[in-house]
Amino acid sequence: MARPKKSGKRATGIQGRSGYLYIIKNNYIIKDGSKTFEKQWISTGLKDTPENIKKASEMRSRLLNKKEVKSTDRNISLSKYADGFLEKKKREVSDTTLSSYFYRTNRIKNYFGDTKVKDVNETMVENFLDDMFTAYHVQYRTVKDTKVLLSSILEQAIKEGLIASNPAKEVVINKNLANRYAKEKDTDEEFFSYEEAQHFLDVIKDHELYELFYVTLFFGLRREELLGLRWSALDFKNKTMSINHTVTRGTVINRVNSTKTDSSAREYPLTDEQIAMFKRLKEKETEYRQLFGNNYHESDYIFKHVDGSLFYPDYPSKLFCKLIKKIPELPQDITFHGLRSSCVSILVHQNKDVKSIQKWVGHADINTTLKIYAKVKDKEAKREISDTMTGIIPLKDYSEHDNDQ
C-alpha cells in the first residue's frame, strides 16, 4: 500500500496536510464589496491513511447536512467559545447547575488558554484530564463531570461547523490515576446510628440552633429546604408543615417557590410538642425584633440570625462541622447533609419500609433510599454477629495484667 502524500486531494472535499485529513469547505464572504469564496480547513482528527478517507468523507457529508446555527469565528479560542456556551446554558439550566458549570469551565479555560477550538485533539484532552489528577488531586467524579462538559462544548462546535468530530467523546479517563488520588473514605460513618443521633441532640440541647438541627434530623430535610422554611409553611390549626420553598447558592443566592424534584414537595404532620417548639421560636423572634428595633431585618423565614438577617447557605454546614469536633465520641467525618441520611438510618432502625422512608425524606429515586437502608442493615448485622461471636469465643481476662503494671 502506497504511503499517502503529505498534502493534496484525497476525495471530494477531503485533503491531506501534515499527515492528517481535513474537510475543505468553501464559504461565501464579502470582500472589497463583492462576494467571493474562502476555503475553510476543518480538522477530522484522523490520520492521513487510505482507510480513513471514507470516514472523513462521511464526516463531511454529516457536516454539510447540518444547518449552521450562526456565523462563528472559525479561529475562535476554546476559552472564548466556552464562555459563549455558558451564556446559552443560562436559558436552559438552574442557577445552581450553572454555578457548577462555571467552575468546571474555568478549569478548561485555564488549561487550554488560547488554543483554538479547531486545534483541540484527543491527546490534548487526555493530558488535560490527567493533569486534573496529578496537579490538583481532584476526585474521579470531578474529572468525569468536567469531561462531560468539555464534550458538550465540542458537540456544540460540531453543530456550528467549527470541527468535524468531537475529540473528547472517545477519551477514557485514566483509572490508575483515579485510584492513586482517590481519598480514603469510610462510607459507614456518613450518618449517625440511632444511638448516635440521640446522643448528638442530647449534647447540643442548650445550643442556640438546637431546633434547626432537630428539625433537620427529625424530618430528613435537605439544607436548601431547611433554610427555605417560612412561617407561612406552618399550619398550627391543622398541625402541618409544608416543604415548598428552597434557598440555594449558585452564582447568586436563589430563593424560589420550588423544590429540587416533584417528590421533594411534601407535607408533614406536626406533633403538639413540635408546635410548642415553633411557637417558642416565634416568641424569641418577637423578643429579638424589639431588641434590635429599626435594625432588625424583616422576613418570613424561620431560621436566621438573631437580628433577622438571613443565613448564608453554607452557614449551617460550617456550624455543624465545628460542633462535631467538640464531640469526639461521634463520627468526625459526618457532614450536615449526613443528618438527612441519619433520619433514614433511624427509620430503618425502627423497621419502617423502604417506600415509606422514601416518601418521608423526599428521595426522587428509591435507589438512594435503598443504598442507605443496605448500609444500616449491614452495620447492624455485623454488630449482632460480633456480639454473638463474643459470647461463643471468649477472650482471656487481661485485667490482672493491667493491675500488675
Backbone hydrogen bonds in HBPLUS format (Angstrom, degrees):
<---DONOR---> <-ACCEPTOR-->    atom                        ^
c    i                          cat <-CA-CA->   ^        H-A-AA   ^      H-
h    n   atom  resd res      DA  || num        DHA   H-A  angle D-A-AA Bond
n    s   type  num  typ     dist DA aas  dist angle  dist       angle   num
A0016-GLY N   A0008-GLY O   2.86 MM   8  5.44 161.7  1.89 157.6 161.7     1
A0010-ARG N   A0014-ILE O   2.85 MM   4  5.43 174.1  1.86 147.5 145.7     2
A0011-ALA N   A0014-ILE O   3.41 MM   3  5.01 163.7  2.44 125.9 127.6     3
A0014-ILE N   A0011-ALA O   2.89 MM   3  5.01 169.7  1.90 130.2 128.6     4
A0024-ILE N   A0013-GLY O   2.78 MM  11  4.98 170.0  1.79 143.6 145.5     5
A0015-GLN N   A0022-TYR O   2.95 MM   7  5.34 163.2  1.98 151.1 156.8     6
A0022-TYR N   A0015-GLN O   2.75 MM   7  5.34 156.8  1.80 162.5 170.6     7
A0017-ARG N   A0020-TYR O   2.87 MM   3  5.50 160.0  1.91 158.2 165.0     8
A0020-TYR N   A0017-ARG O   3.11 MM   3  5.50 165.0  2.13 116.3 121.0     9
A0048-ASP N   A0019-GLY O   2.81 MM  29  5.12 163.6  1.84 130.0 126.7    10
A0021-LEU N   A0046-LEU O   2.97 MM  25  5.74 162.2  2.00 160.0 162.8    11
A0044-THR N   A0021-LEU O   3.32 MM  23  6.05 159.1  2.37 158.7 153.5    12
A0023-ILE N   A0042-ILE O   2.85 MM  19  5.01 168.2  1.86 148.5 148.7    13
A0042-ILE N   A0023-ILE O   2.90 MM  19  5.01 166.4  1.92 150.3 154.2    14
A0025-LYS N   A0040-GLN O   2.95 MM  15  5.04 165.7  1.97 146.6 151.3    15
A0040-GLN N   A0025-LYS O   2.73 MM  15  5.04 154.6  1.79 147.7 156.5    16
A0027-ASN N   A0038-GLU O   2.92 MM  11  5.20 173.1  1.92 147.9 149.5    17
A0038-GLU N   A0027-ASN O   2.79 MM  11  5.20 140.4  1.95 142.5 155.6    18
A0029-ILE N   A0036-THR O   2.89 MM   7  5.53 159.8  1.93 158.4 162.9    19
A0036-THR N   A0029-ILE O   2.85 MM   7  5.53 160.7  1.89 162.3 168.7    20
A0031-LYS N   A0034-SER O   2.82 MM   3  5.43 166.0  1.84 160.9 156.2    21
A0034-SER N   A0031-LYS O   3.07 MM   3  5.43 167.7  2.09 114.3 118.0    22
A0049-THR N   A0047-LYS O   2.86 MM   2  5.81 122.4  2.20 114.4  97.8    23
A0052-ASN N   A0049-THR O   2.99 MM   3  5.43 146.5  2.11 113.0 122.9    24
A0053-ILE N   A0050-PRO O   3.26 MM   3  5.46 156.1  2.32 105.6 112.5    25
A0056-ALA N   A0052-ASN O   2.94 MM   4  6.20 157.6  1.99 151.1 157.4    26
A0057-SER N   A0053-ILE O   2.93 MM   4  6.20 150.5  2.02 146.0 154.0    27
A0058-GLU N   A0054-LYS O   2.97 MM   4  6.28 152.4  2.05 148.8 156.0    28
A0059-MET N   A0055-LYS O   2.95 MM   4  6.28 152.0  2.03 146.8 154.8    29
A0060-ARG N   A0056-ALA O   2.93 MM   4  6.22 151.3  2.02 143.6 151.6    30
A0061-SER N   A0057-SER O   3.00 MM   4  6.32 153.6  2.07 145.9 152.3    31
A0062-ARG N   A0058-GLU O   3.07 MM   4  6.35 161.4  2.10 149.1 153.4    32
A0063-LEU N   A0059-MET O   2.90 MM   4  6.09 155.7  1.96 148.4 155.9    33
A0064-LEU N   A0060-ARG O   2.93 MM   4  6.12 161.2  1.96 153.6 157.6    34
A0065-ASN N   A0061-SER O   3.06 MM   4  6.17 138.7  2.24 140.1 150.8    35
A0066-LYS N   A0063-LEU O   3.24 MM   3  5.36 150.0  2.33  99.4 108.1    36
A0076-ILE N   A0073-ASP O   3.15 MM   3  5.29 154.6  2.21 117.4 115.8    37
A0117-VAL N   A0076-ILE O   3.09 MM  41  6.37 165.9  2.11 160.8 158.6    38
A0081-TYR N   A0077-SER O   2.97 MM   4  6.14 160.8  2.01 150.5 156.6    39
A0078-LEU N   A0115-THR O   2.79 MM  37  6.02 164.8  1.82 168.0 162.9    40
A0082-ALA N   A0078-LEU O   2.83 MM   4  5.92 151.0  1.92 146.2 153.5    41
A0083-ASP N   A0079-SER O   3.21 MM   4  6.51 148.3  2.31 141.3 148.8    42
A0084-GLY N   A0080-LYS O   3.22 MM   4  6.58 153.5  2.30 144.7 151.0    43
A0085-PHE N   A0081-TYR O   2.97 MM   4  6.30 146.0  2.09 143.3 153.4    44
A0086-LEU N   A0082-ALA O   3.01 MM   4  6.33 153.0  2.09 148.1 154.1    45
A0087-GLU N   A0083-ASP O   3.12 MM   4  6.44 150.7  2.21 144.6 152.3    46
A0088-LYS N   A0084-GLY O   3.23 MM   4  6.56 149.2  2.33 143.6 150.5    47
A0089-LYS N   A0085-PHE O   3.11 MM   4  6.40 150.9  2.20 144.2 152.6    48
A0090-LYS N   A0086-LEU O   3.21 MM   4  6.50 129.6  2.48 144.5 155.8    49
A0091-ARG N   A0088-LYS O   3.19 MM   3  6.00 159.5  2.24 120.0 124.2    50
A0092-GLU N   A0089-LYS O   2.87 MM   3  5.00 146.1  1.98 105.1 116.0    51
A0093-VAL N   A0089-LYS O   3.04 MM   4  6.03 154.9  2.11 173.8 169.3    52
A0098-LEU N   A0094-SER O   2.90 MM   4  6.17 159.5  1.95 150.6 157.4    53
A0099-SER N   A0095-ASP O   2.92 MM   4  6.09 144.8  2.05 140.9 149.3    54
A0100-SER N   A0096-THR O   3.35 MM   4  6.74 150.2  2.44 141.5 147.7    55
A0100-SER N   A0097-THR O   3.09 MM   3  5.26 118.0  2.49  98.5 112.8    56
A0101-TYR N   A0097-THR O   3.03 MM   4  6.40 152.9  2.10 149.2 157.4    57
A0102-PHE N   A0098-LEU O   2.87 MM   4  6.11 147.9  1.98 146.1 155.3    58
A0103-TYR N   A0099-SER O   3.30 MM   4  6.68 155.4  2.36 149.5 152.6    59
A0104-ARG N   A0100-SER O   3.23 MM   4  6.45 158.8  2.28 146.0 151.8    60
A0105-THR N   A0101-TYR O   2.80 MM   4  5.93 156.8  1.85 153.0 159.9    61
A0106-ASN N   A0102-PHE O   3.04 MM   4  6.29 148.4  2.15 143.1 151.2    62
A0107-ARG N   A0103-TYR O   3.36 MM   4  6.66 148.7  2.46 138.3 144.9    63
A0108-ILE N   A0104-ARG O   3.18 MM   4  6.57 155.5  2.25 145.9 152.1    64
A0109-LYS N   A0105-THR O   2.86 MM   4  6.14 163.3  1.88 156.7 161.0    65
A0110-ASN N   A0106-ASN O   2.87 MM   4  5.97 161.7  1.90 149.0 154.0    66
A0111-TYR N   A0107-ARG O   3.15 MM   4  6.29 148.7  2.26 142.5 149.9    67
A0112-PHE N   A0108-ILE O   2.99 MM   4  6.12 176.6  2.00 159.7 160.5    68
A0113-GLY N   A0109-LYS O   2.91 MM   4  5.43 145.3  2.03 138.5 146.2    69
A0115-THR N   A0112-PHE O   2.95 MM   3  5.50 165.1  1.97 141.8 145.1    70
A0119-ASP N   A0116-LYS O   2.99 MM   3  5.28 148.2  2.09 106.6 116.5    71
A0120-VAL N   A0117-VAL O   3.28 MM   3  5.60 161.7  2.32 110.5 115.7    72
A0125-VAL N   A0121-ASN O   3.17 MM   4  6.52 158.0  2.22 151.3 157.6    73
A0126-GLU N   A0122-GLU O   2.86 MM   4  6.13 162.8  1.89 156.4 161.0    74
A0127-ASN N   A0123-THR O   2.94 MM   4  6.15 164.6  1.97 150.7 154.7    75
A0128-PHE N   A0124-MET O   2.90 MM   4  6.09 150.8  1.99 145.4 154.0    76
A0129-LEU N   A0125-VAL O   2.99 MM   4  6.27 164.3  2.02 156.0 158.4    77
A0130-ASP N   A0126-GLU O   2.96 MM   4  6.17 159.6  2.00 151.1 157.3    78
A0131-ASP N   A0127-ASN O   2.87 MM   4  5.97 149.9  1.96 141.8 150.3    79
A0132-MET N   A0128-PHE O   3.17 MM   4  6.51 139.9  2.34 142.5 152.1    80
A0133-PHE N   A0130-ASP O   3.05 MM   3  5.36 126.9  2.35 102.5 115.3    81
A0134-THR N   A0130-ASP O   2.99 MM   4  6.32 169.4  2.00 161.1 160.9    82
A0135-ALA N   A0131-ASP O   2.83 MM   4  5.37 159.9  1.87 140.1 146.9    83
A0138-VAL N   A0132-MET O   3.37 MM   6  6.15 177.4  2.37 140.5 140.7    84
A0137-HIS N   A0133-PHE O   2.85 MM   4  4.48 132.3  2.08 118.5 126.7    85
A0142-THR N   A0139-GLN O   3.01 MM   3  5.49 123.0  2.34 110.4 123.8    86
A0143-VAL N   A0139-GLN O   3.20 MM   4  6.61 158.4  2.25 153.2 159.6    87
A0144-LYS N   A0140-TYR O   2.84 MM   4  6.08 163.6  1.87 159.3 164.3    88
A0145-ASP N   A0141-ARG O   2.92 MM   4  6.09 164.2  1.95 149.7 153.6    89
A0146-THR N   A0142-THR O   2.98 MM   4  6.14 153.2  2.06 144.6 152.1    90
A0147-LYS N   A0143-VAL O   2.92 MM   4  6.13 155.2  1.98 148.7 155.6    91
A0148-VAL N   A0144-LYS O   3.01 MM   4  6.28 156.9  2.07 149.4 155.4    92
A0149-LEU N   A0145-ASP O   3.07 MM   4  6.33 155.8  2.13 143.0 149.0    93
A0150-LEU N   A0146-THR O   2.92 MM   4  6.17 166.4  1.94 152.9 156.4    94
A0151-SER N   A0147-LYS O   2.88 MM   4  6.05 157.9  1.93 149.4 155.7    95
A0152-SER N   A0148-VAL O   2.99 MM   4  6.23 148.3  2.09 142.7 151.1    96
A0153-ILE N   A0149-LEU O   2.98 MM   4  6.32 153.2  2.06 151.7 158.9    97
A0154-LEU N   A0150-LEU O   3.03 MM   4  6.32 158.1  2.08 149.4 155.0    98
A0155-GLU N   A0151-SER O   2.88 MM   4  6.09 141.7  2.02 142.4 153.4    99
A0156-GLN N   A0152-SER O   3.12 MM   4  6.38 150.2  2.21 142.4 149.1   100
A0157-ALA N   A0153-ILE O   3.14 MM   4  6.50 142.5  2.28 136.3 146.9   101
A0158-ILE N   A0154-LEU O   3.05 MM   4  6.40 140.0  2.22 140.1 149.7   102
A0158-ILE N   A0155-GLU O   3.17 MM   3  5.10 124.8  2.49  91.6 105.3   103
A0159-LYS N   A0155-GLU O   3.16 MM   4  6.54 156.9  2.21 146.2 151.2   104
A0160-GLU N   A0156-GLN O   3.08 MM   4  6.39 141.2  2.24 142.5 153.0   105
A0162-LEU N   A0157-ALA O   2.91 MM   5  5.28 155.2  1.97 164.9 159.3   106
A0161-GLY N   A0158-ILE O   2.98 MM   3  5.10 162.0  2.01 108.8 112.9   107
A0169-LYS N   A0166-ASN O   3.28 MM   3  5.54 149.7  2.38 107.7 115.7   108
A0171-VAL N   A0168-ALA O   3.36 MM   3  5.36 151.8  2.44 101.0 109.1   109
A0178-ALA N   A0174-ASN O   3.05 MM   4  6.32 153.2  2.13 144.1 152.5   110
A0179-ASN N   A0175-LYS O   2.90 MM   4  6.10 156.0  1.96 147.8 152.4   111
A0180-ARG N   A0176-ASN O   2.99 MM   4  6.15 150.7  2.08 140.0 148.8   112
A0181-TYR N   A0177-LEU O   3.07 MM   4  6.20 155.0  2.13 150.7 154.7   113
A0182-ALA N   A0179-ASN O   3.44 MM   3  5.12 159.0  2.49  93.6  99.6   114
A0189-GLU N   A0186-ASP O   3.08 MM   3  5.88 168.7  2.09 122.8 126.5   115
A0197-ALA N   A0193-SER O   2.96 MM   4  6.11 157.6  2.01 154.5 159.2   116
A0198-GLN N   A0194-TYR O   3.31 MM   4  6.57 157.1  2.36 143.4 148.9   117
A0199-HIS N   A0195-GLU O   3.00 MM   4  6.27 156.3  2.06 147.4 154.2   118
A0200-PHE N   A0196-GLU O   2.89 MM   4  6.08 157.2  1.94 148.8 154.8   119
A0201-LEU N   A0197-ALA O   3.17 MM   4  6.41 169.5  2.18 151.6 152.7   120
A0202-ASP N   A0198-GLN O   3.05 MM   4  6.20 149.9  2.14 143.3 152.1   121
A0203-VAL N   A0199-HIS O   2.96 MM   4  6.18 155.4  2.03 151.9 157.5   122
A0204-ILE N   A0200-PHE O   3.13 MM   4  6.40 154.2  2.20 151.2 157.8   123
A0207-HIS N   A0204-ILE O   2.86 MM   3  5.14 165.1  1.88 119.0 123.8   124
A0210-TYR N   A0207-HIS O   3.10 MM   3  5.17 151.5  2.19 119.4 115.7   125
A0212-LEU N   A0209-LEU O   3.11 MM   3  5.24 121.7  2.47  99.3 113.5   126
A0213-PHE N   A0209-LEU O   3.27 MM   4  6.69 160.1  2.31 156.8 160.2   127
A0214-TYR N   A0210-TYR O   2.87 MM   4  6.10 156.9  1.93 154.0 161.8   128
A0215-VAL N   A0211-GLU O   2.94 MM   4  6.05 170.4  1.95 152.0 153.4   129
A0216-THR N   A0212-LEU O   3.15 MM   4  6.32 158.2  2.20 142.6 148.8   130
A0217-LEU N   A0213-PHE O   2.98 MM   4  6.11 162.9  2.01 148.8 153.1   131
A0218-PHE N   A0214-TYR O   2.80 MM   4  5.90 166.3  1.82 159.3 163.6   132
A0219-PHE N   A0215-VAL O   3.07 MM   4  5.90 168.1  2.09 144.3 148.2   133
A0220-GLY N   A0216-THR O   2.84 MM   4  5.28 125.0  2.15 129.3 142.1   134
A0225-GLU N   A0222-ARG O   3.13 MM   3  5.17 127.0  2.42  96.3 110.2   135
A0226-LEU N   A0222-ARG O   2.97 MM   4  6.25 158.2  2.02 155.0 160.8   136
A0227-LEU N   A0223-ARG O   3.00 MM   4  6.24 170.2  2.01 158.1 159.5   137
A0228-GLY N   A0224-GLU O   3.16 MM   4  6.01 126.0  2.47 121.4 134.4   138
A0247-VAL N   A0224-GLU O   3.05 MM  23  4.76 148.9  2.15 118.5 127.4   139
A0229-LEU N   A0226-LEU O   3.19 MM   3  5.42 166.2  2.21 108.0 111.9   140
A0302-ILE N   A0229-LEU O   3.05 MM  73  5.98 164.7  2.08 146.9 146.1   141
A0233-ALA N   A0230-ARG O   2.86 MM   3  5.36 157.3  1.91 113.8 121.5   142
A0231-TRP N   A0300-ASP O   2.90 MM  69  5.78 157.8  1.95 164.1 167.1   143
A0234-LEU N   A0231-TRP O   3.10 MM   3  5.48 163.0  2.13 111.2 116.7   144
A0242-SER N   A0233-ALA O   2.95 MM   9  5.05 158.6  2.00 137.1 144.1   145
A0235-ASP N   A0240-THR O   2.91 MM   5  5.19 168.2  1.92 155.7 154.5   146
A0239-LYS N   A0235-ASP O   2.69 MM   4  5.52 111.5  2.16 139.6 159.2   147
A0240-THR N   A0235-ASP O   3.07 MM   5  5.19 153.3  2.14 132.1 140.0   148
A0270-LEU N   A0239-LYS O   2.84 MM  31  4.97 154.8  1.90 129.8 127.8   149
A0241-MET N   A0268-TYR O   2.85 MM  27  5.11 145.2  1.97 144.7 152.6   150
A0268-TYR N   A0241-MET O   2.78 MM  27  5.11 166.3  1.79 151.3 155.5   151
A0243-ILE N   A0266-ARG O   2.82 MM  23  5.35 165.3  1.84 171.9 172.1   152
A0246-THR N   A0256-VAL O   2.99 MM  10  5.65 159.5  2.03 160.9 167.0   153
A0256-VAL N   A0246-THR O   3.06 MM  10  5.65 150.5  2.15 155.4 162.9   154
A0248-THR N   A0254-ASN O   2.90 MM   6  5.18 155.5  1.96 146.2 153.5   155
A0254-ASN N   A0248-THR O   2.80 MM   6  5.18 166.8  1.81 152.7 157.0   156
A0250-GLY N   A0252-VAL O   2.85 MM   2  5.00 171.4  1.86 146.3 148.3   157
A0264-SER N   A0261-THR O   3.02 MM   3  5.13 144.3  2.15  99.8 110.8   158
A0265-ALA N   A0262-ASP O   3.32 MM   3  5.72 148.9  2.42 106.0 113.3   159
A0275-ILE N   A0271-THR O   2.98 MM   4  6.30 155.4  2.04 150.8 157.6   160
A0276-ALA N   A0272-ASP O   2.99 MM   4  6.21 153.1  2.06 143.5 150.8   161
A0277-MET N   A0273-GLU O   3.00 MM   4  6.27 146.0  2.12 139.4 148.8   162
A0278-PHE N   A0274-GLN O   2.98 MM   4  6.30 163.0  2.01 153.1 155.7   163
A0279-LYS N   A0275-ILE O   2.92 MM   4  6.13 155.0  1.98 148.0 155.3   164
A0280-ARG N   A0276-ALA O   3.02 MM   4  6.21 147.3  2.13 141.6 149.8   165
A0281-LEU N   A0277-MET O   3.04 MM   4  6.41 149.9  2.14 146.0 154.6   166
A0282-LYS N   A0278-PHE O   2.94 MM   4  6.25 147.9  2.05 144.0 152.9   167
A0283-GLU N   A0279-LYS O   3.00 MM   4  6.29 149.2  2.10 141.9 149.8   168
A0284-LYS N   A0280-ARG O   2.98 MM   4  6.28 156.3  2.04 148.2 154.2   169
A0285-GLU N   A0281-LEU O   2.96 MM   4  6.21 148.6  2.06 142.9 151.6   170
A0286-THR N   A0282-LYS O   3.09 MM   4  6.41 151.7  2.17 143.9 150.6   171
A0287-GLU N   A0283-GLU O   3.00 MM   4  6.35 152.0  2.08 146.7 154.6   172
A0288-TYR N   A0284-LYS O   2.93 MM   4  6.21 157.9  1.98 150.7 156.0   173
A0289-ARG N   A0285-GLU O   2.90 MM   4  6.10 151.8  1.98 146.5 154.8   174
A0290-GLN N   A0286-THR O   3.10 MM   4  6.36 154.0  2.17 145.6 151.1   175
A0291-LEU N   A0287-GLU O   3.00 MM   4  6.22 148.8  2.10 141.5 150.8   176
A0292-PHE N   A0288-TYR O   2.90 MM   4  6.10 160.9  1.94 156.7 159.0   177
A0293-GLY N   A0289-ARG O   2.95 MM   4  5.79 133.2  2.17 135.8 147.6   178
A0295-ASN N   A0292-PHE O   3.01 MM   3  5.31 153.0  2.09 138.0 133.9   179
A0296-TYR N   A0293-GLY O   3.12 MM   3  5.70 163.3  2.15 118.6 121.3   180
A0297-HIS N   A0307-ASP O   2.87 MM  10  6.25 167.5  1.89 152.9 156.4   181
A0305-HIS N   A0309-SER O   2.93 MM   4  5.40 159.1  1.97 178.4 171.8   182
A0308-GLY N   A0305-HIS O   2.83 MM   3  5.26 157.4  1.88 119.9 123.3   183
A0315-TYR N   A0312-TYR O   2.81 MM   3  5.39 161.3  1.85 129.5 135.9   184
A0318-LYS N   A0314-ASP O   3.08 MM   4  6.33 162.5  2.12 162.7 167.7   185
A0319-LEU N   A0315-TYR O   3.00 MM   4  6.13 163.2  2.02 158.6 163.7   186
A0320-PHE N   A0316-PRO O   2.92 MM   4  6.00 156.7  1.98 144.8 151.0   187
A0321-CYS N   A0317-SER O   3.09 MM   4  6.29 154.3  2.16 142.9 149.5   188
A0322-LYS N   A0318-LYS O   3.17 MM   4  6.46 153.5  2.24 144.6 150.6   189
A0323-LEU N   A0319-LEU O   3.04 MM   4  6.32 153.3  2.11 146.9 154.5   190
A0324-ILE N   A0320-PHE O   2.96 MM   4  6.22 162.5  2.00 156.4 159.8   191
A0325-LYS N   A0321-CYS O   3.36 MM   4  6.56 151.7  2.44 141.5 147.8   192
A0326-LYS N   A0323-LEU O   2.98 MM   3  5.35 142.7  2.12 106.6 117.7   193
A0327-ILE N   A0324-ILE O   2.92 MM   3  5.12 161.1  1.96 109.3 115.1   194
A0330-LEU N   A0327-ILE O   3.02 MM   3  5.89 169.7  2.03 130.4 133.6   195
A0338-GLY N   A0335-THR O   2.82 MM   3  4.99 135.7  2.01  99.9 113.8   196
A0339-LEU N   A0336-PHE O   3.01 MM   3  5.66 161.2  2.05 115.6 121.2   197
A0340-ARG N   A0337-HIS O   3.02 MM   3  5.52 137.5  2.21 109.8 120.0   198
A0342-SER N   A0338-GLY O   2.76 MM   4  5.96 138.2  1.94 137.9 151.0   199
A0343-CYS N   A0339-LEU O   3.07 MM   4  6.34 139.7  2.24 138.6 146.7   200
A0345-SER N   A0341-SER O   2.92 MM   4  6.28 153.5  1.99 144.8 152.9   201
A0346-ILE N   A0342-SER O   2.91 MM   4  6.21 155.0  1.97 151.3 156.2   202
A0347-LEU N   A0343-CYS O   3.08 MM   4  6.34 160.3  2.12 147.9 153.1   203
A0348-VAL N   A0344-VAL O   2.87 MM   4  6.12 151.3  1.95 152.5 160.7   204
A0349-HIS N   A0345-SER O   2.97 MM   4  6.20 156.6  2.03 144.8 151.5   205
A0350-GLN N   A0346-ILE O   3.00 MM   4  6.33 135.5  2.21 139.4 151.6   206
A0352-LYS N   A0347-LEU O   3.02 MM   5  5.58 169.5  2.03 158.4 157.2   207
A0351-ASN N   A0348-VAL O   2.83 MM   3  4.96 155.9  1.89 112.6 115.5   208
A0357-ILE N   A0353-ASP O   3.09 MM   4  6.40 158.5  2.14 153.4 160.0   209
A0358-GLN N   A0354-VAL O   2.90 MM   4  6.13 160.2  1.93 153.4 158.7   210
A0359-LYS N   A0355-LYS O   3.13 MM   4  6.39 158.9  2.18 147.0 151.4   211
A0360-TRP N   A0356-SER O   2.98 MM   4  6.19 151.8  2.06 145.6 153.8   212
A0361-VAL N   A0357-ILE O   3.12 MM   4  6.38 165.3  2.14 161.6 161.9   213
A0362-GLY N   A0358-GLN O   2.92 MM   4  5.79 125.3  2.22 137.7 152.3   214
A0363-HIS N   A0358-GLN O   3.12 MM   5  5.23 146.4  2.24 143.0 148.2   215
A0368-THR N   A0365-ASP O   3.08 MM   3  5.73 146.6  2.19 116.0 123.5   216
A0370-LEU N   A0366-ILE O   2.90 MM   4  6.22 157.7  1.95 150.1 157.2   217
A0371-LYS N   A0367-ASN O   2.98 MM   4  6.12 148.6  2.08 144.2 150.4   218
A0373-TYR N   A0369-THR O   2.90 MM   4  6.08 162.9  1.93 153.6 159.4   219
A0374-ALA N   A0370-LEU O   2.83 MM   4  5.97 159.9  1.87 148.0 152.2   220
A0375-LYS N   A0371-LYS O   3.13 MM   4  6.37 154.0  2.20 141.7 148.4   221
A0376-VAL N   A0372-ILE O   2.97 MM   4  6.24 164.3  2.00 158.7 161.9   222
A0377-LYS N   A0373-TYR O   3.02 MM   4  6.23 170.3  2.03 154.6 157.3   223
A0378-ASP N   A0374-ALA O   2.91 MM   4  5.99 152.9  1.98 144.2 152.1   224
A0379-LYS N   A0375-LYS O   2.94 MM   4  6.12 157.1  1.99 147.9 153.8   225
A0380-GLU N   A0376-VAL O   2.93 MM   4  6.17 162.7  1.96 154.9 159.6   226
A0381-ALA N   A0377-LYS O   2.89 MM   4  5.97 153.6  1.96 142.6 150.3   227
A0382-LYS N   A0378-ASP O   3.03 MM   4  6.21 155.9  2.09 144.8 150.5   228
A0383-ARG N   A0379-LYS O   3.11 MM   4  6.35 150.5  2.20 142.0 149.9   229
A0384-GLU N   A0380-GLU O   3.01 MM   4  6.27 156.2  2.06 147.4 153.4   230
A0385-ILE N   A0381-ALA O   2.96 MM   4  6.21 156.3  2.02 147.4 154.0   231
A0386-SER N   A0382-LYS O   2.88 MM   4  6.06 156.1  1.94 143.8 150.6   232
A0387-ASP N   A0383-ARG O   2.98 MM   4  6.23 158.1  2.02 147.9 153.3   233
A0388-THR N   A0384-GLU O   2.93 MM   4  6.16 154.2  2.00 144.5 152.1   234
A0389-MET N   A0385-ILE O   2.82 MM   4  6.02 165.7  1.84 155.7 159.1   235
A0390-THR N   A0386-SER O   2.94 MM   4  6.08 149.0  2.04 144.5 152.9   236
A0391-GLY N   A0387-ASP O   3.27 MM   4  6.50 146.9  2.39 139.1 146.3   237
A0391-GLY N   A0388-THR O   3.15 MM   3  5.32 124.1  2.48  97.7 111.1   238
A0392-ILE N   A0388-THR O   3.09 MM   4  6.42 140.8  2.25 142.3 153.7   239
A0393-ILE N   A0389-MET O   2.71 MM   4  5.69 171.1  1.72 156.2 159.2   240
A0402-ASP N   A0398-TYR O   3.13 MM   4  6.52 152.1  2.21 149.0 157.0   241
A0403-ASN N   A0399-SER O   3.04 MM   4  6.34 147.0  2.16 145.4 153.9   242
A0404-ASP N   A0400-GLU O   3.12 MM   4  6.42 137.0  2.32 140.8 151.8   243
A0404-ASP N   A0401-HIS O   3.19 MM   3  5.19 129.5  2.46  93.8 106.8   244
A0405-GLN N   A0402-ASP O   3.26 MM   3  5.45 144.6  2.39  99.0 108.6   245
